[in-house]
Amino acid sequence: MVELNFWSKFLTIQTHRMKFPLSENDSRTLRAGDQVVIDGEIIVTAGLPTHQRLIRCLDGLEPLPFNLLGQTLFHLGSYCQAKTRPEGIEQLDVVYINPTTSTRFNDVMPRLIGELQLHAVGGKGGLDARSVEAMKKTGCVYLSFLGGGATLHTQSIQEVLEVGWSDMLMHYRLMRLRVMGLGPVTVAMDAHGNSIYADTQVNAQTRMNQIMAFMDVARQEAATKNKC
């Protein structure tokens, strides 16, 4: 019965095609388990040093490289190649993007979500309870990307719009991208405090207890038979 109750909530999953960056209202319409196909602008980076540098910006120690207020920040690693266009302007071509583990950024994400008023973040692996609280206040969702889905993710890129902090390693830089049809990605944590990760952990623990109880009974029955 526990397992049925757990999975029944996903019977009403919806798929949304949405324009990014999300507004707070749009973010709050999404529920954990929903899927989203992304059109519009996103900001990506995979670097912990980059996130720490963003905190320096919030502390007033240096300016943000471009506007991040109300934007989308995804934990997506990238590999790019620089090309010079005929008019002499350098252009970055994104060879691939692929999700990196968000839990590495647990200590900084609550502040970034709150002070930058982010309405969508994402990557893989989720974030901790501190981010859940920040997301509830701001109106923000966490979107889970398919791990190892670089080809699927990369083919959605239309254009590199802006690059921040060119003094950093390529995959640590902030990149603002225009995408079309990125996804589908899963709403793993919503703006109402619901988390697929937390629910799965509770369900797994419940099943573990049931399995251990079953094994205890089986051992006792086997011991009784051996005595006979």
Backbone as CSV, one residue per row, in Angstrom:
resi,resn,N_x,N_y,N_z,CA_x,CA_y,CA_z,C_x,C_y,C_z
1,MET,0.828,-1.211,0.000,0.000,0.000,0.000,0.860,1.258,0.000
2,VAL,1.969,1.210,0.756,2.861,2.371,0.779,3.391,2.667,-0.610
3,GLU,3.800,1.595,-1.325,4.347,1.783,-2.656,3.290,2.347,-3.596
4,LEU,2.046,1.865,-3.503,0.974,2.363,-4.350,0.724,3.837,-4.097
5,ASN,0.665,4.236,-2.817,0.452,5.632,-2.482,1.576,6.511,-3.004
6,PHE,2.795,5.997,-2.946,3.946,6.762,-3.404,3.836,7.053,-4.896
7,TRP,3.551,6.031,-5.699,3.542,6.205,-7.147,2.257,6.818,-7.669
8,SER,1.173,6.779,-6.917,-0.100,7.305,-7.405,-0.039,8.800,-7.673
9,LYS,0.828,9.520,-6.968,0.921,10.965,-7.173,1.460,11.321,-8.546
10,PHE,2.134,10.356,-9.195,2.707,10.630,-10.501,1.752,10.290,-11.647
11,LEU,0.530,9.838,-11.306,-0.427,9.505,-12.346,-0.980,10.761,-13.009
12,THR,-0.804,11.912,-12.380,-1.305,13.173,-12.936,-0.169,14.031,-13.488
13,ILE,0.955,13.414,-13.832,2.091,14.148,-14.385,1.677,14.866,-15.662
14,GLN,2.132,16.108,-15.795,1.864,16.891,-16.990,3.182,17.292,-17.643
15,THR,3.144,17.449,-18.948,4.299,17.956,-19.677,3.977,19.368,-20.155
16,HIS,4.862,20.301,-19.846,4.657,21.709,-20.184,5.773,22.161,-21.124
17,ARG,5.422,22.916,-22.128,6.429,23.594,-22.942,6.398,25.051,-22.524
18,MET,7.523,25.561,-21.987,7.494,26.855,-21.326,8.630,27.751,-21.789
19,LYS,8.343,29.047,-21.744,9.323,30.073,-22.110,10.176,30.413,-20.893
20,PHE,11.491,30.435,-21.102,12.438,30.759,-20.029,13.152,32.063,-20.336
21,PRO,13.542,32.813,-19.291,13.451,32.463,-17.862,12.009,32.459,-17.361
22,LEU,11.757,31.561,-16.427,10.423,31.432,-15.851,10.085,32.633,-14.983
23,SER,8.821,32.989,-14.961,8.338,33.945,-13.972,8.037,33.189,-12.681
24,GLU,7.883,33.924,-11.611,7.528,33.275,-10.344,6.189,32.555,-10.472
25,ASN,5.223,33.204,-11.121,3.909,32.584,-11.269,3.987,31.280,-12.048
26,ASP,4.755,31.269,-13.144,4.894,30.048,-13.929,5.560,28.940,-13.110
27,SER,6.560,29.328,-12.334,7.255,28.344,-11.513,6.303,27.690,-10.514
28,ARG,5.433,28.481,-9.943,4.528,27.951,-8.917,3.403,27.096,-9.514
29,THR,3.217,27.128,-10.823,2.209,26.247,-11.433,2.717,24.816,-11.586
30,LEU,4.025,24.626,-11.481,4.615,23.304,-11.700,4.581,22.474,-10.420
31,ARG,4.462,21.169,-10.594,4.435,20.241,-9.468,5.515,19.182,-9.644
32,ALA,6.050,18.713,-8.529,7.068,17.667,-8.582,6.548,16.491,-9.388
33,GLY,7.361,16.034,-10.332,6.966,14.956,-11.213,6.598,15.427,-12.601
34,ASP,6.188,16.696,-12.743,5.882,17.237,-14.069,7.135,17.245,-14.935
35,GLN,6.928,17.298,-16.233,8.038,17.426,-17.164,7.924,18.753,-17.902
36,VAL,9.077,19.294,-18.271,9.133,20.599,-18.916,10.032,20.532,-20.137
37,VAL,9.569,21.111,-21.223,10.395,21.342,-22.410,10.682,22.843,-22.453
38,ILE,11.962,23.195,-22.591,12.417,24.571,-22.392,12.693,25.267,-23.712
39,ASP,12.090,26.452,-23.878,12.419,27.377,-24.962,12.841,28.699,-24.332
40,GLY,13.864,29.338,-24.885,14.236,30.648,-24.380,15.665,30.728,-23.916
41,GLU,15.906,31.481,-22.835,17.259,31.771,-22.373,17.545,31.095,-21.038
42,ILE,18.720,30.495,-20.952,19.183,29.869,-19.718,20.628,30.290,-19.472
43,ILE,21.071,30.173,-18.227,22.458,30.437,-17.862,23.036,29.158,-17.289
44,VAL,24.232,28.775,-17.751,24.819,27.498,-17.342,26.238,27.691,-16.835
45,THR,26.624,26.834,-15.911,28.001,26.721,-15.445,28.130,25.425,-14.661
46,ALA,29.361,24.904,-14.575,29.590,23.668,-13.809,30.573,23.881,-12.673
47,GLY,30.986,25.117,-12.432,32.110,25.330,-11.538,31.752,25.752,-10.132
48,LEU,32.307,25.070,-9.133,32.197,25.543,-7.760,32.896,26.885,-7.590
49,PRO,34.093,27.104,-8.189,34.703,28.430,-8.099,33.808,29.530,-8.667
50,THR,33.027,29.198,-9.687,32.118,30.174,-10.272,31.026,30.550,-9.285
51,HIS,30.488,29.564,-8.595,29.456,29.838,-7.605,30.018,30.647,-6.434
52,GLN,31.232,30.330,-6.037,31.866,31.100,-4.966,32.115,32.537,-5.410
53,ARG,32.419,32.711,-6.666,32.620,34.063,-7.204,31.303,34.829,-7.254
54,LEU,30.213,34.126,-7.538,28.898,34.767,-7.499,28.584,35.273,-6.084
55,ILE,28.986,34.499,-5.073,28.797,34.942,-3.695,29.612,36.210,-3.427
56,ARG,30.808,36.282,-3.978,31.612,37.504,-3.850,30.870,38.699,-4.445
57,CYS,30.174,38.465,-5.535,29.388,39.541,-6.149,28.264,39.984,-5.218
58,LEU,27.594,39.015,-4.607,26.521,39.363,-3.681,27.072,40.102,-2.466
59,ASP,28.331,39.827,-2.118,28.977,40.526,-1.002,29.483,41.911,-1.400
60,GLY,29.320,42.262,-2.671,29.737,43.579,-3.142,31.213,43.692,-3.465
61,LEU,31.914,42.563,-3.608,33.352,42.596,-3.844,33.700,42.725,-5.321
62,GLU,32.779,42.407,-6.199,32.946,42.621,-7.636,31.572,42.589,-8.282
63,PRO,31.443,43.167,-9.484,30.122,43.195,-10.124,29.786,41.863,-10.794
64,LEU,28.513,41.612,-10.929,28.077,40.469,-11.716,28.475,40.685,-13.180
65,PRO,28.810,39.625,-13.897,29.234,39.785,-15.293,28.101,40.207,-16.209
66,PHE,26.881,39.838,-15.868,25.682,40.302,-16.562,24.485,40.076,-15.647
67,ASN,23.326,40.542,-16.067,22.149,40.486,-15.209,21.741,39.048,-14.918
68,LEU,21.627,38.710,-13.641,21.213,37.380,-13.226,19.901,37.394,-12.447
69,LEU,19.349,38.595,-12.229,18.147,38.702,-11.410,16.955,38.061,-12.122
70,GLY,16.315,37.121,-11.429,15.145,36.462,-11.975,15.442,35.483,-13.091
71,GLN,16.692,35.070,-13.206,17.101,34.227,-14.322,17.051,32.741,-13.961
72,THR,17.537,31.930,-14.872,17.618,30.482,-14.715,19.084,30.084,-14.624
73,LEU,19.458,29.316,-13.610,20.845,28.882,-13.449,20.882,27.360,-13.402
74,PHE,21.497,26.762,-14.437,21.594,25.317,-14.517,23.029,24.849,-14.320
75,HIS,23.170,23.739,-13.615,24.475,23.123,-13.402,24.766,22.191,-14.579
76,LEU,25.205,22.796,-15.664,25.513,22.070,-16.887,26.964,22.330,-17.262
77,GLY,27.750,21.271,-17.321,29.113,21.399,-17.807,29.100,21.558,-19.319
78,SER,30.154,22.150,-19.854,30.176,22.389,-21.296,31.597,22.287,-21.837
79,TYR,31.668,22.039,-23.125,32.924,22.147,-23.848,32.660,23.003,-25.075
80,CYS,33.454,24.031,-25.241,33.247,24.979,-26.330,34.516,25.128,-27.160
81,GLN,34.324,25.521,-28.396,35.435,25.859,-29.285,35.257,27.292,-29.762
82,ALA,36.350,28.047,-29.706,36.304,29.440,-30.149,36.628,29.519,-31.635
83,LYS,35.785,30.240,-32.344,36.001,30.463,-33.771,35.943,31.952,-34.053
84,THR,36.727,32.392,-35.033,36.718,33.797,-35.423,35.889,33.960,-36.682
85,ARG,34.844,34.763,-36.581,33.981,35.011,-37.722,34.693,35.915,-38.729
86,PRO,34.222,35.953,-39.991,34.886,36.759,-41.033,35.092,38.221,-40.650
87,GLU,34.176,38.768,-39.877,34.315,40.182,-39.469,35.265,40.349,-38.295
88,GLY,35.936,39.265,-37.886,36.949,39.363,-36.843,36.426,39.188,-35.435
89,ILE,35.161,38.876,-35.267,34.551,38.696,-33.947,34.683,37.238,-33.529
90,GLU,35.148,37.023,-32.285,35.272,35.659,-31.773,33.904,35.109,-31.386
91,GLN,33.651,33.882,-31.775,32.376,33.234,-31.490,32.633,31.882,-30.851
92,LEU,31.833,31.564,-29.835,31.948,30.270,-29.171,30.918,29.304,-29.749
93,ASP,31.391,28.143,-30.157,30.498,27.064,-30.562,30.482,26.026,-29.451
94,VAL,29.296,25.693,-28.963,29.166,24.730,-27.878,29.168,23.324,-28.465
95,VAL,30.191,22.552,-28.127,30.295,21.177,-28.615,29.337,20.276,-27.852
96,TYR,29.257,20.480,-26.528,28.278,19.723,-25.749,27.990,20.419,-24.430
97,ILE,26.828,20.140,-23.878,26.505,20.468,-22.485,25.994,19.186,-21.835
98,ASN,26.285,19.032,-20.553,25.879,17.827,-19.842,25.744,18.161,-18.353
99,PRO,24.748,17.621,-17.668,24.518,18.006,-16.276,25.623,17.547,-15.338
100,THR,25.879,18.369,-14.340,26.800,18.003,-13.266,26.024,17.959,-11.958
101,THR,26.632,17.406,-10.921,25.941,17.143,-9.657,25.722,18.422,-8.858
102,SER,24.466,18.716,-8.575,24.111,19.972,-7.906,24.451,19.987,-6.430
103,THR,24.520,18.812,-5.792,24.764,18.785,-4.352,26.103,19.416,-3.980
104,ARG,27.012,19.521,-4.944,28.297,20.183,-4.677,28.096,21.651,-4.291
105,PHE,26.947,22.200,-4.666,26.701,23.628,-4.471,25.693,23.895,-3.352
106,ASN,25.451,22.885,-2.509,24.451,23.033,-1.450,24.679,24.251,-0.565
107,ASP,25.923,24.547,-0.253,26.215,25.619,0.700,25.931,27.011,0.140
108,VAL,25.943,27.165,-1.177,25.776,28.506,-1.756,24.419,28.702,-2.438
109,MET,23.757,27.625,-2.821,22.527,27.776,-3.600,21.395,28.487,-2.860
110,PRO,21.178,28.258,-1.562,20.089,28.991,-0.909,20.241,30.507,-1.040
111,ARG,21.448,30.987,-0.883,21.654,32.433,-0.986,21.500,32.909,-2.432
112,LEU,22.022,32.154,-3.375,21.892,32.543,-4.777,20.429,32.551,-5.201
113,ILE,19.687,31.529,-4.802,18.263,31.464,-5.145,17.522,32.655,-4.555
114,GLY,17.798,32.958,-3.291,17.076,34.021,-2.608,17.438,35.411,-3.093
115,GLU,18.717,35.715,-3.162,19.139,37.083,-3.475,19.081,37.403,-4.965
116,LEU,19.213,36.389,-5.810,19.095,36.613,-7.252,17.674,36.344,-7.745
117,GLN,16.795,35.927,-6.827,15.401,35.656,-7.191,15.315,34.698,-8.381
118,LEU,16.061,33.612,-8.293,16.045,32.608,-9.356,14.729,31.834,-9.304
119,HIS,14.136,31.613,-10.464,12.864,30.894,-10.506,12.998,29.493,-11.099
120,ALA,14.207,29.169,-11.565,14.488,27.796,-12.011,15.977,27.538,-11.876
121,VAL,16.307,26.422,-11.258,17.683,25.936,-11.182,17.631,24.460,-11.577
122,GLY,18.788,23.844,-11.746,18.739,22.438,-12.123,20.092,21.844,-12.403
123,GLY,20.091,20.555,-12.652,21.303,19.785,-12.899,20.946,18.331,-12.670
124,LYS,21.720,17.641,-11.822,21.352,16.285,-11.427,21.632,16.093,-9.943
125,GLY,20.857,15.262,-9.314,21.103,14.919,-7.914,20.349,15.728,-6.900
126,GLY,19.763,16.867,-7.291,18.970,17.667,-6.376,19.787,18.550,-5.447
127,LEU,19.086,19.209,-4.527,19.676,20.098,-3.533,19.106,19.749,-2.163
128,ASP,19.710,20.297,-1.112,19.281,19.907,0.235,18.129,20.762,0.752
129,ALA,17.746,20.513,1.998,16.561,21.143,2.587,16.689,22.657,2.677
130,ARG,17.896,23.167,2.798,18.066,24.623,2.854,17.618,25.276,1.557
131,SER,17.923,24.627,0.438,17.484,25.159,-0.853,15.978,25.018,-1.021
132,VAL,15.405,23.941,-0.482,13.953,23.763,-0.552,13.247,24.965,0.058
133,GLU,13.728,25.418,1.207,13.114,26.568,1.873,13.284,27.834,1.048
134,ALA,14.465,28.028,0.472,14.699,29.206,-0.368,13.801,29.172,-1.602
135,MET,13.611,27.988,-2.170,12.782,27.842,-3.358,11.321,28.145,-3.054
136,LYS,10.849,27.750,-1.896,9.470,28.037,-1.498,9.247,29.544,-1.379
137,LYS,10.206,30.247,-0.819,10.062,31.689,-0.632,10.130,32.447,-1.954
138,THR,11.036,32.018,-2.825,11.289,32.757,-4.063,10.316,32.384,-5.172
139,GLY,9.829,31.141,-5.129,9.046,30.625,-6.250,9.991,30.064,-7.286
140,CYS,10.637,28.938,-6.943,11.703,28.381,-7.774,11.531,26.864,-7.837
141,VAL,11.843,26.286,-8.990,11.812,24.835,-9.151,13.212,24.326,-9.458
142,TYR,13.438,23.064,-9.106,14.675,22.380,-9.477,14.327,21.383,-10.571
143,LEU,15.012,21.510,-11.718,14.758,20.662,-12.874,15.889,19.650,-13.017
144,SER,15.509,18.386,-13.098,16.481,17.305,-13.192,16.705,16.926,-14.650
145,PHE,17.981,16.953,-15.063,18.369,16.631,-16.430,18.789,15.172,-16.536
146,LEU,18.606,14.628,-17.705,19.039,13.265,-17.988,20.557,13.187,-17.941
147,GLY,21.095,12.429,-16.991,22.538,12.247,-16.913,23.060,11.501,-18.123
148,GLY,24.135,11.972,-18.702,24.686,11.335,-19.886,23.924,11.648,-21.161
149,GLY,22.991,12.591,-21.078,22.183,12.939,-22.251,22.736,14.105,-23.033
150,ALA,24.068,14.171,-23.169,24.707,15.337,-23.791,24.186,15.606,-25.196
151,THR,24.023,14.558,-25.983,23.557,14.757,-27.366,22.170,15.374,-27.387
152,LEU,21.277,14.841,-26.563,19.913,15.352,-26.479,19.904,16.813,-26.040
153,HIS,20.697,17.142,-25.014,20.711,18.505,-24.493,21.354,19.479,-25.478
154,THR,22.461,19.059,-26.078,23.248,19.963,-26.908,22.506,20.362,-28.173
155,GLN,21.727,19.453,-28.738,21.073,19.758,-30.006,20.009,20.844,-29.877
156,SER,19.662,21.202,-28.654,18.654,22.251,-28.444,19.254,23.656,-28.490
157,ILE,20.587,23.772,-28.466,21.228,25.087,-28.387,21.102,25.819,-29.723
158,GLN,20.585,27.037,-29.650,20.435,27.881,-30.828,21.564,28.899,-30.971
159,GLU,22.020,29.413,-29.810,22.985,30.513,-29.870,23.618,30.757,-28.506
160,VAL,24.891,31.137,-28.521,25.551,31.634,-27.313,25.328,33.144,-27.273
161,LEU,24.603,33.611,-26.291,24.227,35.021,-26.225,25.253,35.868,-25.489
162,GLU,25.864,35.294,-24.469,26.750,36.081,-23.620,27.635,35.146,-22.813
163,VAL,28.859,35.562,-22.558,29.793,34.777,-21.761,30.357,35.659,-20.653
164,GLY,30.305,35.172,-19.439,30.834,35.923,-18.308,32.099,35.298,-17.762
165,TRP,33.044,36.150,-17.373,34.289,35.737,-16.733,35.154,34.878,-17.656
166,SER,35.573,35.487,-18.738,36.433,34.796,-19.712,37.815,34.501,-19.150
167,ASP,38.124,35.025,-17.948,39.405,34.721,-17.317,39.392,33.345,-16.642
168,MET,38.221,32.712,-16.574,38.121,31.406,-15.937,38.211,30.301,-16.991
169,LEU,38.449,29.062,-16.531,38.425,27.927,-17.441,37.090,27.879,-18.157
170,MET,37.098,27.349,-19.369,35.927,27.422,-20.228,34.676,26.889,-19.551
171,HIS,34.749,25.697,-18.930,33.533,25.114,-18.364,33.138,25.738,-17.030
172,TYR,33.992,26.645,-16.496,33.637,27.381,-15.295,32.943,28.708,-15.615
173,ARG,33.054,29.174,-16.836,32.458,30.458,-17.179,30.931,30.381,-17.121
174,LEU,30.337,31.536,-16.901,28.889,31.634,-17.031,28.566,31.845,-18.502
175,MET,27.639,31.057,-19.026,27.212,31.227,-20.416,25.695,31.388,-20.465
176,ARG,25.278,32.409,-21.146,23.843,32.609,-21.383,23.537,32.081,-22.771
177,LEU,22.654,31.103,-22.839,22.348,30.411,-24.090,20.890,30.611,-24.478
178,ARG,20.648,30.618,-25.778,19.279,30.520,-26.275,19.050,29.076,-26.714
179,VAL,17.994,28.460,-26.206,17.707,27.062,-26.522,16.291,26.940,-27.068
180,MET,16.072,25.850,-27.767,14.745,25.535,-28.292,14.525,24.035,-28.138
181,GLY,13.510,23.681,-27.364,13.189,22.276,-27.171,14.161,21.533,-26.284
182,LEU,14.731,22.208,-25.279,15.632,21.545,-24.343,14.803,20.679,-23.384
183,GLY,15.112,19.408,-23.350,14.379,18.504,-22.487,13.777,17.341,-23.251
184,PRO,12.766,16.702,-22.660,12.101,17.116,-21.425,12.963,16.892,-20.182
185,VAL,12.822,17.814,-19.240,13.453,17.693,-17.932,12.344,17.508,-16.904
186,THR,12.708,16.973,-15.747,11.718,16.636,-14.725,11.751,17.640,-13.583
187,VAL,10.580,18.086,-13.165,10.482,18.931,-11.967,10.704,18.013,-10.768
188,ALA,11.930,17.995,-10.271,12.271,17.098,-9.168,11.996,17.729,-7.814
189,MET,12.018,19.063,-7.761,11.705,19.801,-6.533,10.876,21.001,-6.960
190,ASP,9.701,21.184,-6.341,8.856,22.287,-6.783,8.867,23.437,-5.779
191,ALA,8.127,24.478,-6.112,8.124,25.696,-5.296,7.211,25.580,-4.081
192,HIS,6.666,24.378,-3.854,5.762,24.162,-2.729,6.368,23.231,-1.683
193,GLY,7.660,22.945,-1.845,8.351,22.127,-0.856,8.358,20.644,-1.145
194,ASN,7.805,20.235,-2.288,7.773,18.816,-2.647,9.060,18.424,-3.363
195,SER,9.559,17.234,-3.070,10.817,16.769,-3.641,10.729,15.291,-3.970
196,ILE,10.975,14.950,-5.220,11.022,13.542,-5.612,12.136,12.821,-4.858
197,TYR,13.247,13.509,-4.640,14.372,12.893,-3.946,13.986,12.527,-2.515
198,ALA,13.325,13.443,-1.822,12.918,13.172,-0.442,11.883,12.058,-0.390
199,ASP,10.916,12.095,-1.315,9.882,11.060,-1.336,10.480,9.684,-1.616
200,THR,11.426,9.649,-2.553,12.063,8.375,-2.893,12.844,7.821,-1.710
201,GLN,13.507,8.722,-0.976,14.272,8.279,0.186,13.348,7.696,1.256
202,VAL,12.217,8.354,1.494,11.258,7.847,2.476,10.711,6.503,2.035
203,ASN,10.349,6.385,0.759,9.811,5.141,0.238,10.844,4.013,0.328
204,ALA,12.102,4.355,0.002,13.163,3.342,0.068,13.374,2.866,1.501
205,GLN,13.336,3.813,2.450,13.527,3.442,3.851,12.384,2.565,4.334
206,THR,11.160,2.907,3.913,10.000,2.104,4.298,10.119,0.691,3.746
207,ARG,10.487,0.586,2.482,10.636,-0.738,1.873,11.790,-1.513,2.508
208,MET,12.862,-0.786,2.872,13.981,-1.449,3.537,13.528,-2.072,4.850
209,ASN,12.727,-1.324,5.610,12.212,-1.859,6.877,11.346,-3.089,6.632
210,GLN,10.520,-3.042,5.576,9.670,-4.182,5.257,10.504,-5.396,4.848
211,ILE,11.538,-5.139,4.051,12.410,-6.224,3.589,13.157,-6.862,4.762
212,MET,13.665,-6.007,5.675,14.395,-6.539,6.834,13.471,-7.349,7.735
213,ALA,12.225,-6.880,7.890,11.258,-7.624,8.711,10.954,-8.976,8.069
214,PHE,10.789,-8.990,6.744,10.543,-10.245,6.030,11.720,-11.203,6.201
215,MET,12.950,-10.683,6.121,14.129,-11.525,6.269,14.232,-12.083,7.686
216,ASP,13.860,-11.280,8.675,13.885,-11.760,10.064,12.930,-12.946,10.239
217,VAL,11.726,-12.826,9.669,10.751,-13.918,9.761,11.292,-15.162,9.058
218,ALA,11.884,-14.950,7.859,12.420,-16.079,7.091,13.536,-16.776,7.869
219,ARG,14.402,-15.981,8.531,15.488,-16.582,9.321,14.942,-17.386,10.500
220,GLN,13.915,-16.840,11.160,13.328,-17.544,12.301,12.672,-18.850,11.861
221,GLU,11.999,-18.808,10.713,11.380,-20.036,10.203,12.429,-21.065,9.832
222,ALA,13.529,-20.604,9.218,14.598,-21.528,8.840,15.246,-22.135,10.081
223,ALA,15.439,-21.307,11.130,16.043,-21.805,12.359,15.147,-22.851,13.024
224,THR,13.833,-22.626,12.994,12.877,-23.574,13.575,12.914,-24.903,12.841
225,LYS,12.976,-24.839,11.503,13.030,-26.074,10.699,14.317,-26.849,10.975
226,ASN,15.425,-26.133,11.137,16.708,-26.809,11.392,16.705,-27.528,12.738
227,LYS,16.029,-26.966,13.706,15.947,-27.596,15.022,15.164,-28.895,14.943
228,CYS,14.162,-28.878,14.066,13.330,-30.080,13.906,14.096,-31.184,13.170
